[in-house]
Amino acid sequence: MLQGGVALDRARLVKEAHRSIRKGSKSFSAASRLFDRETRERVWLLYAWCRACDDIADEQDHGRATGPVRLGTRLSPEDRLATIRTLTELAMAGETTGTPAFDALGQLAREVPLTDAMVEDVLAGFALDAADWRPRTQADMLRYCYHVAGAVGVMMAAVMGVAPDDDDTLDRACDLGIAFQIANIVRDLWEDDAQGRCYLPIEWLVEADIPPGEVTKPHYRAVLVPMVARACALARDYESSARVGATRLAFRQRWAVLSAANIYGGIAREVERLGAHAWDHRVSTSRGEKLSHVWSALEEARRLSDAAGDAPRPALSRRQLRALAKI
């Protein structure tokens, strides 16, 4: 692996990846500590690649603006997507990219059974954003959630040792990512609107008589609240399905996954609880709340046994959502 012409060994890649997750996500960094060392390091390697792809796509540094961009120096969304694809394809082919985050993916692919299809499903999410795509239907919204988060959940499951042919467990890992992304959508409505984006289905907005581009107008909050509650109900369905999949993991992996589910599920539940005040400030979880969620997850992880039939499957599964992309 090269950085400035110098080979990076696995230890250095892990160190760079750890730095990335600590800078980019306090929640995921905290949850990753619950894994055994080998899984934890692999999670960091996967995170580093995902974070780098996000940053290239949005021209940011760990989710934050990089400062003023000189006129004529900004790459087009299509060029940024091409950069992501080229570096990812090199990494998956076992080539050195010279970029630690992408070399981290290459290292990970040598250690766990990641498939090209898993990676392509994640890249498809960046392609949707590059095309300025917006969901028209509920199925469209869930398809978007699949590509930008559910597909990462599938890769996480592979990192935790789930076999590539264990479709039901992979489906449920995907379900957790979808639940996470729905939480992001309802929490970030105001921030997305400022960027000219809205990931709630257009059909929902039409039903509520909210004109395009006006979802955050104060006088629409009353009709926005039940729409957000509808999205949160979907998130709960996907989260419940994912908790069934967690029962099949080793204890420390189960604990980490349930901790993340509690933390992100808590965000969606808080947005729903706040109603019209959910966007007065950005909903987040304090350090104390995170610790409480981790403790609750520990108790849950200790008492869980395989309960594959205890939670119904959500309306659209991973395989159904993948099929939508081909229609």
DOKELUM-470299 format. One record per residue (C-alpha): x, y negated, z negated; chain; residue number from 1. Coordinates in steps of 0.05 Angstrom, whole numbers, padded with zeros to 5 digits. Layout:
N
<pt X="X" Y="Y" Z="Z" chaine="A" num="NUM"/>
...
This chain:
327
<pt X="00000" Y="00000" Z="00000" chaine="A" num="1"/>
<pt X="00028" Y="-00068" Z="00018" chaine="A" num="2"/>
<pt X="00023" Y="-00135" Z="-00016" chaine="A" num="3"/>
<pt X="00068" Y="-00187" Z="00016" chaine="A" num="4"/>
<pt X="00105" Y="-00130" Z="00050" chaine="A" num="5"/>
<pt X="00115" Y="-00092" Z="-00015" chaine="A" num="6"/>
<pt X="00083" Y="-00023" Z="-00026" chaine="A" num="7"/>
<pt X="00032" Y="-00020" Z="-00082" chaine="A" num="8"/>
<pt X="00026" Y="00046" Z="-00119" chaine="A" num="9"/>
<pt X="-00038" Y="00071" Z="-00151" chaine="A" num="10"/>
<pt X="-00021" Y="00040" Z="-00219" chaine="A" num="11"/>
<pt X="-00014" Y="-00029" Z="-00187" chaine="A" num="12"/>
<pt X="-00079" Y="-00020" Z="-00148" chaine="A" num="13"/>
<pt X="-00115" Y="-00001" Z="-00212" chaine="A" num="14"/>
<pt X="-00085" Y="-00062" Z="-00248" chaine="A" num="15"/>
<pt X="-00108" Y="-00108" Z="-00192" chaine="A" num="16"/>
<pt X="-00177" Y="-00076" Z="-00193" chaine="A" num="17"/>
<pt X="-00183" Y="-00084" Z="-00268" chaine="A" num="18"/>
<pt X="-00166" Y="-00157" Z="-00262" chaine="A" num="19"/>
<pt X="-00220" Y="-00165" Z="-00209" chaine="A" num="20"/>
<pt X="-00276" Y="-00133" Z="-00250" chaine="A" num="21"/>
<pt X="-00257" Y="-00174" Z="-00312" chaine="A" num="22"/>
<pt X="-00260" Y="-00238" Z="-00271" chaine="A" num="23"/>
<pt X="-00321" Y="-00220" Z="-00230" chaine="A" num="24"/>
<pt X="-00370" Y="-00185" Z="-00277" chaine="A" num="25"/>
<pt X="-00370" Y="-00185" Z="-00352" chaine="A" num="26"/>
<pt X="-00429" Y="-00137" Z="-00354" chaine="A" num="27"/>
<pt X="-00398" Y="-00085" Z="-00308" chaine="A" num="28"/>
<pt X="-00330" Y="-00093" Z="-00341" chaine="A" num="29"/>
<pt X="-00361" Y="-00079" Z="-00409" chaine="A" num="30"/>
<pt X="-00400" Y="-00019" Z="-00384" chaine="A" num="31"/>
<pt X="-00339" Y="00010" Z="-00349" chaine="A" num="32"/>
<pt X="-00302" Y="00017" Z="-00416" chaine="A" num="33"/>
<pt X="-00350" Y="00072" Z="-00436" chaine="A" num="34"/>
<pt X="-00325" Y="00119" Z="-00381" chaine="A" num="35"/>
<pt X="-00267" Y="00167" Z="-00390" chaine="A" num="36"/>
<pt X="-00201" Y="00138" Z="-00364" chaine="A" num="37"/>
<pt X="-00202" Y="00172" Z="-00296" chaine="A" num="38"/>
<pt X="-00274" Y="00152" Z="-00281" chaine="A" num="39"/>
<pt X="-00263" Y="00082" Z="-00308" chaine="A" num="40"/>
<pt X="-00203" Y="00070" Z="-00262" chaine="A" num="41"/>
<pt X="-00242" Y="00096" Z="-00202" chaine="A" num="42"/>
<pt X="-00300" Y="00051" Z="-00218" chaine="A" num="43"/>
<pt X="-00252" Y="-00008" Z="-00219" chaine="A" num="44"/>
<pt X="-00225" Y="00012" Z="-00151" chaine="A" num="45"/>
<pt X="-00295" Y="00015" Z="-00122" chaine="A" num="46"/>
<pt X="-00314" Y="-00051" Z="-00154" chaine="A" num="47"/>
<pt X="-00253" Y="-00086" Z="-00125" chaine="A" num="48"/>
<pt X="-00273" Y="-00066" Z="-00055" chaine="A" num="49"/>
<pt X="-00346" Y="-00087" Z="-00065" chaine="A" num="50"/>
<pt X="-00324" Y="-00154" Z="-00096" chaine="A" num="51"/>
<pt X="-00276" Y="-00168" Z="-00039" chaine="A" num="52"/>
<pt X="-00329" Y="-00154" Z="00013" chaine="A" num="53"/>
<pt X="-00377" Y="-00201" Z="-00023" chaine="A" num="54"/>
<pt X="-00325" Y="-00255" Z="-00027" chaine="A" num="55"/>
<pt X="-00306" Y="-00251" Z="00046" chaine="A" num="56"/>
<pt X="-00380" Y="-00251" Z="00067" chaine="A" num="57"/>
<pt X="-00395" Y="-00313" Z="00024" chaine="A" num="58"/>
<pt X="-00326" Y="-00347" Z="00029" chaine="A" num="59"/>
<pt X="-00321" Y="-00345" Z="-00047" chaine="A" num="60"/>
<pt X="-00272" Y="-00322" Z="-00100" chaine="A" num="61"/>
<pt X="-00305" Y="-00271" Z="-00147" chaine="A" num="62"/>
<pt X="-00373" Y="-00301" Z="-00134" chaine="A" num="63"/>
<pt X="-00351" Y="-00373" Z="-00143" chaine="A" num="64"/>
<pt X="-00341" Y="-00428" Z="-00093" chaine="A" num="65"/>
<pt X="-00269" Y="-00436" Z="-00070" chaine="A" num="66"/>
<pt X="-00274" Y="-00512" Z="-00062" chaine="A" num="67"/>
<pt X="-00285" Y="-00558" Z="-00002" chaine="A" num="68"/>
<pt X="-00275" Y="-00527" Z="00066" chaine="A" num="69"/>
<pt X="-00244" Y="-00570" Z="00120" chaine="A" num="70"/>
<pt X="-00286" Y="-00583" Z="00181" chaine="A" num="71"/>
<pt X="-00275" Y="-00529" Z="00234" chaine="A" num="72"/>
<pt X="-00241" Y="-00480" Z="00187" chaine="A" num="73"/>
<pt X="-00302" Y="-00440" Z="00164" chaine="A" num="74"/>
<pt X="-00310" Y="-00372" Z="00198" chaine="A" num="75"/>
<pt X="-00377" Y="-00352" Z="00227" chaine="A" num="76"/>
<pt X="-00417" Y="-00299" Z="00189" chaine="A" num="77"/>
<pt X="-00403" Y="-00252" Z="00248" chaine="A" num="78"/>
<pt X="-00328" Y="-00263" Z="00242" chaine="A" num="79"/>
<pt X="-00330" Y="-00251" Z="00167" chaine="A" num="80"/>
<pt X="-00368" Y="-00186" Z="00177" chaine="A" num="81"/>
<pt X="-00318" Y="-00165" Z="00230" chaine="A" num="82"/>
<pt X="-00261" Y="-00176" Z="00180" chaine="A" num="83"/>
<pt X="-00297" Y="-00134" Z="00128" chaine="A" num="84"/>
<pt X="-00309" Y="-00078" Z="00178" chaine="A" num="85"/>
<pt X="-00238" Y="-00078" Z="00205" chaine="A" num="86"/>
<pt X="-00205" Y="-00075" Z="00136" chaine="A" num="87"/>
<pt X="-00255" Y="-00023" Z="00111" chaine="A" num="88"/>
<pt X="-00245" Y="00022" Z="00172" chaine="A" num="89"/>
<pt X="-00170" Y="00018" Z="00164" chaine="A" num="90"/>
<pt X="-00175" Y="00037" Z="00091" chaine="A" num="91"/>
<pt X="-00222" Y="00096" Z="00104" chaine="A" num="92"/>
<pt X="-00174" Y="00120" Z="00159" chaine="A" num="93"/>
<pt X="-00118" Y="00123" Z="00108" chaine="A" num="94"/>
<pt X="-00082" Y="00062" Z="00135" chaine="A" num="95"/>
<pt X="-00050" Y="00007" Z="00094" chaine="A" num="96"/>
<pt X="-00087" Y="-00059" Z="00100" chaine="A" num="97"/>
<pt X="-00041" Y="-00104" Z="00060" chaine="A" num="98"/>
<pt X="-00101" Y="-00125" Z="00018" chaine="A" num="99"/>
<pt X="-00104" Y="-00092" Z="-00051" chaine="A" num="100"/>
<pt X="-00180" Y="-00090" Z="-00055" chaine="A" num="101"/>
<pt X="-00186" Y="-00053" Z="00011" chaine="A" num="102"/>
<pt X="-00126" Y="-00009" Z="-00004" chaine="A" num="103"/>
<pt X="-00164" Y="00008" Z="-00069" chaine="A" num="104"/>
<pt X="-00220" Y="00037" Z="-00026" chaine="A" num="105"/>
<pt X="-00169" Y="00078" Z="00012" chaine="A" num="106"/>
<pt X="-00140" Y="00104" Z="-00052" chaine="A" num="107"/>
<pt X="-00209" Y="00121" Z="-00079" chaine="A" num="108"/>
<pt X="-00227" Y="00158" Z="-00015" chaine="A" num="109"/>
<pt X="-00167" Y="00203" Z="-00026" chaine="A" num="110"/>
<pt X="-00192" Y="00221" Z="-00096" chaine="A" num="111"/>
<pt X="-00267" Y="00230" Z="-00089" chaine="A" num="112"/>
<pt X="-00312" Y="00254" Z="-00032" chaine="A" num="113"/>
<pt X="-00334" Y="00187" Z="-00004" chaine="A" num="114"/>
<pt X="-00363" Y="00194" Z="00066" chaine="A" num="115"/>
<pt X="-00362" Y="00145" Z="00124" chaine="A" num="116"/>
<pt X="-00438" Y="00145" Z="00121" chaine="A" num="117"/>
<pt X="-00438" Y="00122" Z="00048" chaine="A" num="118"/>
<pt X="-00391" Y="00065" Z="00066" chaine="A" num="119"/>
<pt X="-00430" Y="00046" Z="00128" chaine="A" num="120"/>
<pt X="-00494" Y="00040" Z="00088" chaine="A" num="121"/>
<pt X="-00461" Y="-00013" Z="00044" chaine="A" num="122"/>
<pt X="-00433" Y="-00050" Z="00104" chaine="A" num="123"/>
<pt X="-00503" Y="-00052" Z="00134" chaine="A" num="124"/>
<pt X="-00523" Y="-00098" Z="00077" chaine="A" num="125"/>
<pt X="-00470" Y="-00148" Z="00097" chaine="A" num="126"/>
<pt X="-00495" Y="-00142" Z="00169" chaine="A" num="127"/>
<pt X="-00565" Y="-00161" Z="00146" chaine="A" num="128"/>
<pt X="-00539" Y="-00223" Z="00111" chaine="A" num="129"/>
<pt X="-00495" Y="-00241" Z="00170" chaine="A" num="130"/>
<pt X="-00557" Y="-00239" Z="00214" chaine="A" num="131"/>
<pt X="-00594" Y="-00285" Z="00165" chaine="A" num="132"/>
<pt X="-00645" Y="-00229" Z="00158" chaine="A" num="133"/>
<pt X="-00705" Y="-00236" Z="00112" chaine="A" num="134"/>
<pt X="-00755" Y="-00183" Z="00088" chaine="A" num="135"/>
<pt X="-00824" Y="-00186" Z="00117" chaine="A" num="136"/>
<pt X="-00855" Y="-00128" Z="00078" chaine="A" num="137"/>
<pt X="-00844" Y="-00095" Z="00012" chaine="A" num="138"/>
<pt X="-00810" Y="-00037" Z="00048" chaine="A" num="139"/>
<pt X="-00763" Y="-00088" Z="00080" chaine="A" num="140"/>
<pt X="-00745" Y="-00116" Z="00012" chaine="A" num="141"/>
<pt X="-00731" Y="-00047" Z="-00015" chaine="A" num="142"/>
<pt X="-00689" Y="-00030" Z="00047" chaine="A" num="143"/>
<pt X="-00647" Y="-00092" Z="00034" chaine="A" num="144"/>
<pt X="-00639" Y="-00072" Z="-00039" chaine="A" num="145"/>
<pt X="-00617" Y="-00004" Z="-00016" chaine="A" num="146"/>
<pt X="-00562" Y="-00030" Z="00029" chaine="A" num="147"/>
<pt X="-00534" Y="-00083" Z="-00018" chaine="A" num="148"/>
<pt X="-00539" Y="-00044" Z="-00084" chaine="A" num="149"/>
<pt X="-00571" Y="00025" Z="-00078" chaine="A" num="150"/>
<pt X="-00518" Y="00049" Z="-00030" chaine="A" num="151"/>
<pt X="-00465" Y="00026" Z="-00080" chaine="A" num="152"/>
<pt X="-00501" Y="00069" Z="-00131" chaine="A" num="153"/>
<pt X="-00492" Y="00128" Z="-00086" chaine="A" num="154"/>
<pt X="-00417" Y="00115" Z="-00082" chaine="A" num="155"/>
<pt X="-00415" Y="00107" Z="-00157" chaine="A" num="156"/>
<pt X="-00447" Y="00175" Z="-00164" chaine="A" num="157"/>
<pt X="-00393" Y="00205" Z="-00120" chaine="A" num="158"/>
<pt X="-00341" Y="00172" Z="-00165" chaine="A" num="159"/>
<pt X="-00374" Y="00206" Z="-00224" chaine="A" num="160"/>
<pt X="-00370" Y="00274" Z="-00192" chaine="A" num="161"/>
<pt X="-00439" Y="00283" Z="-00161" chaine="A" num="162"/>
<pt X="-00432" Y="00329" Z="-00101" chaine="A" num="163"/>
<pt X="-00447" Y="00300" Z="-00031" chaine="A" num="164"/>
<pt X="-00502" Y="00352" Z="-00021" chaine="A" num="165"/>
<pt X="-00537" Y="00338" Z="-00087" chaine="A" num="166"/>
<pt X="-00589" Y="00295" Z="-00053" chaine="A" num="167"/>
<pt X="-00637" Y="00287" Z="-00112" chaine="A" num="168"/>
<pt X="-00584" Y="00261" Z="-00159" chaine="A" num="169"/>
<pt X="-00556" Y="00215" Z="-00105" chaine="A" num="170"/>
<pt X="-00627" Y="00190" Z="-00093" chaine="A" num="171"/>
<pt X="-00634" Y="00173" Z="-00167" chaine="A" num="172"/>
<pt X="-00566" Y="00139" Z="-00169" chaine="A" num="173"/>
<pt X="-00590" Y="00097" Z="-00110" chaine="A" num="174"/>
<pt X="-00654" Y="00081" Z="-00149" chaine="A" num="175"/>
<pt X="-00614" Y="00049" Z="-00204" chaine="A" num="176"/>
<pt X="-00579" Y="00003" Z="-00155" chaine="A" num="177"/>
<pt X="-00646" Y="-00016" Z="-00125" chaine="A" num="178"/>
<pt X="-00672" Y="-00033" Z="-00194" chaine="A" num="179"/>
<pt X="-00611" Y="-00076" Z="-00207" chaine="A" num="180"/>
<pt X="-00620" Y="-00114" Z="-00142" chaine="A" num="181"/>
<pt X="-00693" Y="-00128" Z="-00154" chaine="A" num="182"/>
<pt X="-00672" Y="-00158" Z="-00221" chaine="A" num="183"/>
<pt X="-00623" Y="-00202" Z="-00184" chaine="A" num="184"/>
<pt X="-00676" Y="-00224" Z="-00135" chaine="A" num="185"/>
<pt X="-00726" Y="-00247" Z="-00188" chaine="A" num="186"/>
<pt X="-00673" Y="-00279" Z="-00232" chaine="A" num="187"/>
<pt X="-00638" Y="-00317" Z="-00175" chaine="A" num="188"/>
<pt X="-00700" Y="-00344" Z="-00138" chaine="A" num="189"/>
<pt X="-00679" Y="-00416" Z="-00151" chaine="A" num="190"/>
<pt X="-00606" Y="-00406" Z="-00133" chaine="A" num="191"/>
<pt X="-00623" Y="-00368" Z="-00069" chaine="A" num="192"/>
<pt X="-00673" Y="-00422" Z="-00050" chaine="A" num="193"/>
<pt X="-00619" Y="-00475" Z="-00055" chaine="A" num="194"/>
<pt X="-00580" Y="-00434" Z="-00003" chaine="A" num="195"/>
<pt X="-00641" Y="-00429" Z="00042" chaine="A" num="196"/>
<pt X="-00654" Y="-00356" Z="00023" chaine="A" num="197"/>
<pt X="-00712" Y="-00318" Z="-00005" chaine="A" num="198"/>
<pt X="-00713" Y="-00242" Z="-00013" chaine="A" num="199"/>
<pt X="-00786" Y="-00235" Z="-00035" chaine="A" num="200"/>
<pt X="-00827" Y="-00206" Z="00023" chaine="A" num="201"/>
<pt X="-00857" Y="-00257" Z="00070" chaine="A" num="202"/>
<pt X="-00923" Y="-00219" Z="00066" chaine="A" num="203"/>
<pt X="-00926" Y="-00231" Z="-00009" chaine="A" num="204"/>
<pt X="-00914" Y="-00306" Z="00001" chaine="A" num="205"/>
<pt X="-00969" Y="-00309" Z="00054" chaine="A" num="206"/>
<pt X="-01017" Y="-00273" Z="00007" chaine="A" num="207"/>
<pt X="-01002" Y="-00325" Z="-00047" chaine="A" num="208"/>
<pt X="-01008" Y="-00383" Z="00003" chaine="A" num="209"/>
<pt X="-00936" Y="-00406" Z="-00010" chaine="A" num="210"/>
<pt X="-00909" Y="-00440" Z="00053" chaine="A" num="211"/>
<pt X="-00840" Y="-00421" Z="00080" chaine="A" num="212"/>
<pt X="-00784" Y="-00455" Z="00041" chaine="A" num="213"/>
<pt X="-00828" Y="-00478" Z="-00016" chaine="A" num="214"/>
<pt X="-00825" Y="-00418" Z="-00064" chaine="A" num="215"/>
<pt X="-00791" Y="-00460" Z="-00118" chaine="A" num="216"/>
<pt X="-00838" Y="-00519" Z="-00116" chaine="A" num="217"/>
<pt X="-00865" Y="-00531" Z="-00186" chaine="A" num="218"/>
<pt X="-00938" Y="-00528" Z="-00165" chaine="A" num="219"/>
<pt X="-00928" Y="-00457" Z="-00139" chaine="A" num="220"/>
<pt X="-00902" Y="-00428" Z="-00203" chaine="A" num="221"/>
<pt X="-00970" Y="-00404" Z="-00226" chaine="A" num="222"/>
<pt X="-00978" Y="-00359" Z="-00164" chaine="A" num="223"/>
<pt X="-00905" Y="-00340" Z="-00164" chaine="A" num="224"/>
<pt X="-00908" Y="-00309" Z="-00233" chaine="A" num="225"/>
<pt X="-00954" Y="-00250" Z="-00215" chaine="A" num="226"/>
<pt X="-00912" Y="-00239" Z="-00152" chaine="A" num="227"/>
<pt X="-00850" Y="-00233" Z="-00194" chaine="A" num="228"/>
<pt X="-00886" Y="-00187" Z="-00242" chaine="A" num="229"/>
<pt X="-00902" Y="-00143" Z="-00183" chaine="A" num="230"/>
<pt X="-00829" Y="-00140" Z="-00165" chaine="A" num="231"/>
<pt X="-00810" Y="-00124" Z="-00237" chaine="A" num="232"/>
<pt X="-00859" Y="-00067" Z="-00238" chaine="A" num="233"/>
<pt X="-00823" Y="-00038" Z="-00177" chaine="A" num="234"/>
<pt X="-00757" Y="-00046" Z="-00213" chaine="A" num="235"/>
<pt X="-00784" Y="-00007" Z="-00273" chaine="A" num="236"/>
<pt X="-00806" Y="00050" Z="-00228" chaine="A" num="237"/>
<pt X="-00736" Y="00055" Z="-00197" chaine="A" num="238"/>
<pt X="-00702" Y="00049" Z="-00264" chaine="A" num="239"/>
<pt X="-00745" Y="00105" Z="-00294" chaine="A" num="240"/>
<pt X="-00726" Y="00150" Z="-00236" chaine="A" num="241"/>
<pt X="-00652" Y="00134" Z="-00245" chaine="A" num="242"/>
<pt X="-00655" Y="00151" Z="-00319" chaine="A" num="243"/>
<pt X="-00674" Y="00222" Z="-00299" chaine="A" num="244"/>
<pt X="-00612" Y="00226" Z="-00256" chaine="A" num="245"/>
<pt X="-00569" Y="00202" Z="-00314" chaine="A" num="246"/>
<pt X="-00587" Y="00264" Z="-00354" chaine="A" num="247"/>
<pt X="-00546" Y="00305" Z="-00305" chaine="A" num="248"/>
<pt X="-00481" Y="00267" Z="-00318" chaine="A" num="249"/>
<pt X="-00427" Y="00281" Z="-00369" chaine="A" num="250"/>
<pt X="-00439" Y="00248" Z="-00436" chaine="A" num="251"/>
<pt X="-00394" Y="00187" Z="-00428" chaine="A" num="252"/>
<pt X="-00417" Y="00175" Z="-00357" chaine="A" num="253"/>
<pt X="-00490" Y="00181" Z="-00380" chaine="A" num="254"/>
<pt X="-00476" Y="00130" Z="-00435" chaine="A" num="255"/>
<pt X="-00445" Y="00080" Z="-00387" chaine="A" num="256"/>
<pt X="-00501" Y="00087" Z="-00336" chaine="A" num="257"/>
<pt X="-00555" Y="00079" Z="-00388" chaine="A" num="258"/>
<pt X="-00519" Y="00019" Z="-00417" chaine="A" num="259"/>
<pt X="-00519" Y="-00015" Z="-00349" chaine="A" num="260"/>
<pt X="-00592" Y="00004" Z="-00339" chaine="A" num="261"/>
<pt X="-00610" Y="-00027" Z="-00406" chaine="A" num="262"/>
<pt X="-00571" Y="-00091" Z="-00391" chaine="A" num="263"/>
<pt X="-00598" Y="-00102" Z="-00321" chaine="A" num="264"/>
<pt X="-00667" Y="-00077" Z="-00339" chaine="A" num="265"/>
<pt X="-00667" Y="-00127" Z="-00395" chaine="A" num="266"/>
<pt X="-00655" Y="-00184" Z="-00345" chaine="A" num="267"/>
<pt X="-00717" Y="-00165" Z="-00305" chaine="A" num="268"/>
<pt X="-00759" Y="-00156" Z="-00368" chaine="A" num="269"/>
<pt X="-00737" Y="-00225" Z="-00394" chaine="A" num="270"/>
<pt X="-00754" Y="-00258" Z="-00328" chaine="A" num="271"/>
<pt X="-00823" Y="-00226" Z="-00331" chaine="A" num="272"/>
<pt X="-00832" Y="-00246" Z="-00405" chaine="A" num="273"/>
<pt X="-00814" Y="-00319" Z="-00392" chaine="A" num="274"/>
<pt X="-00867" Y="-00326" Z="-00337" chaine="A" num="275"/>
<pt X="-00867" Y="-00395" Z="-00307" chaine="A" num="276"/>
<pt X="-00807" Y="-00415" Z="-00349" chaine="A" num="277"/>
<pt X="-00762" Y="-00359" Z="-00322" chaine="A" num="278"/>
<pt X="-00724" Y="-00408" Z="-00278" chaine="A" num="279"/>
<pt X="-00716" Y="-00466" Z="-00326" chaine="A" num="280"/>
<pt X="-00646" Y="-00438" Z="-00335" chaine="A" num="281"/>
<pt X="-00610" Y="-00376" Z="-00309" chaine="A" num="282"/>
<pt X="-00631" Y="-00314" Z="-00348" chaine="A" num="283"/>
<pt X="-00570" Y="-00278" Z="-00377" chaine="A" num="284"/>
<pt X="-00553" Y="-00231" Z="-00434" chaine="A" num="285"/>
<pt X="-00510" Y="-00253" Z="-00493" chaine="A" num="286"/>
<pt X="-00452" Y="-00212" Z="-00520" chaine="A" num="287"/>
<pt X="-00496" Y="-00191" Z="-00579" chaine="A" num="288"/>
<pt X="-00552" Y="-00169" Z="-00533" chaine="A" num="289"/>
<pt X="-00503" Y="-00129" Z="-00490" chaine="A" num="290"/>
<pt X="-00477" Y="-00094" Z="-00553" chaine="A" num="291"/>
<pt X="-00548" Y="-00078" Z="-00573" chaine="A" num="292"/>
<pt X="-00563" Y="-00049" Z="-00505" chaine="A" num="293"/>
<pt X="-00499" Y="-00007" Z="-00508" chaine="A" num="294"/>
<pt X="-00518" Y="00019" Z="-00577" chaine="A" num="295"/>
<pt X="-00588" Y="00037" Z="-00554" chaine="A" num="296"/>
<pt X="-00558" Y="00073" Z="-00494" chaine="A" num="297"/>
<pt X="-00513" Y="00113" Z="-00540" chaine="A" num="298"/>
<pt X="-00573" Y="00139" Z="-00579" chaine="A" num="299"/>
<pt X="-00610" Y="00154" Z="-00515" chaine="A" num="300"/>
<pt X="-00550" Y="00190" Z="-00484" chaine="A" num="301"/>
<pt X="-00544" Y="00235" Z="-00546" chaine="A" num="302"/>
<pt X="-00616" Y="00259" Z="-00544" chaine="A" num="303"/>
<pt X="-00627" Y="00265" Z="-00469" chaine="A" num="304"/>
<pt X="-00630" Y="00333" Z="-00435" chaine="A" num="305"/>
<pt X="-00646" Y="00347" Z="-00363" chaine="A" num="306"/>
<pt X="-00716" Y="00320" Z="-00349" chaine="A" num="307"/>
<pt X="-00720" Y="00324" Z="-00274" chaine="A" num="308"/>
<pt X="-00796" Y="00327" Z="-00273" chaine="A" num="309"/>
<pt X="-00810" Y="00274" Z="-00325" chaine="A" num="310"/>
<pt X="-00809" Y="00212" Z="-00281" chaine="A" num="311"/>
<pt X="-00845" Y="00206" Z="-00214" chaine="A" num="312"/>
<pt X="-00805" Y="00185" Z="-00154" chaine="A" num="313"/>
<pt X="-00813" Y="00113" Z="-00130" chaine="A" num="314"/>
<pt X="-00852" Y="00096" Z="-00068" chaine="A" num="315"/>
<pt X="-00793" Y="00098" Z="-00021" chaine="A" num="316"/>
<pt X="-00732" Y="00142" Z="-00031" chaine="A" num="317"/>
<pt X="-00661" Y="00132" Z="-00007" chaine="A" num="318"/>
<pt X="-00671" Y="00177" Z="00053" chaine="A" num="319"/>
<pt X="-00735" Y="00141" Z="00072" chaine="A" num="320"/>
<pt X="-00702" Y="00073" Z="00066" chaine="A" num="321"/>
<pt X="-00643" Y="00095" Z="00108" chaine="A" num="322"/>
<pt X="-00692" Y="00117" Z="00161" chaine="A" num="323"/>
<pt X="-00723" Y="00047" Z="00164" chaine="A" num="324"/>
<pt X="-00658" Y="00020" Z="00192" chaine="A" num="325"/>
<pt X="-00666" Y="00065" Z="00253" chaine="A" num="326"/>
<pt X="-00736" Y="00043" Z="00270" chaine="A" num="327"/>
